[in-house]
Amino acid sequence: MTKLIIVALIVTIVGIVAFAAAEKARSVINNAGTTLVVSSESQTITVSISGEVMKNYPNGGTYVLPIDSVLSDLILAAGGATTNADPKAYDGDFLLENKMSFYIAPLYDNTNTCSTEPIAKVNINTADKAKLMEVSSIGSTVAQAIIAYRQSNGRFRRIEELKNVSGIGNATFEKIKNFVQIFE
């Protein structure tokens, strides 16, 4: 009888430990249908990605990642970048924050399947006013606002920061996002 009680006690303790471990490492299913295993909620972030990524191209998806993840981790969770992703339009070492969204711009025009020339792009970190104005939808006032933002805040770390510039809302960003980059 004593052996039975000891065995029952050991099985109960093992069960409690296993349950606690299972609760700590919970599975999260993102809208792409991929299961990611993450640690406790307080140590995770939820981030979205769209554009030139393999899963759910071109609309991307939302992912739950460890709190210290960088953009390259998010791209990997989204199945990797497509062969058409412009590596000069994003920084894979960018440290992610909760609720951020990222767009991976194309290198070639997706509407022209025969295109052999990359999209002409402007570097928002180095371009002068005249060069910025070469992008359709960026006029004199917006170009000056981009330069002023850059001078006040340092270099752009991601193209989505353009939405923080006076005169660039979601509609303008959608028009220019494929024509800018952050690296030479």
Order of alpha helices (4+ residues) and beta strands (2+ residues): alpha-beta-beta-beta-beta-alpha-beta-beta-alpha-alpha-alpha-beta
